[in-house]
Structure formats: structure tokens, C-alpha cells
């Protein structure tokens, strides 16, 4: 009788281990997806920062041009 109980315990533990391994694999995949999403967001943020810098440079150039034109009159 003790051996049967032991076998049932081992079987239940094996099932729990398999479930944990399965859940771990799912979490690893979700983590990778989130890392990819984060990388995409970082790239988009970098692009937006570059665009902002370009826009600021254009505004500064325009203001300098307008000021020089105004002072020349």
C-alpha cells in the first residue's frame, strides 16, 4: 500500500513539474515578445528625437535668416 501511495506522489510531482516547465516556456516567450516590443519603442523614440532635433535646427535656421534679413533693412 505504501508503494502505491509513493508512486501516486511521484506521478503528481512529475505532473506539477511538467506544468511548471510549460508555464516557464510560455513566460520566456512572453518575455521575448515584450523585449522585442521595447526595442521597437526605443527605436521609434530615437527616430522621434532625431526628428525633433531636425525640426529645432530648421526653426533656428529660419529665425536666424529672418533676423538677418530684418537687420539688413
Secondary structure, 3 states (H helix, E strand, C coil): CHHHHHHHHHHHHHHHHHHHHHHHHHHHHHHHHHHHHHHHHHHHHHHHHHHHHHHHHHHHHHHHHHHHHHHHC
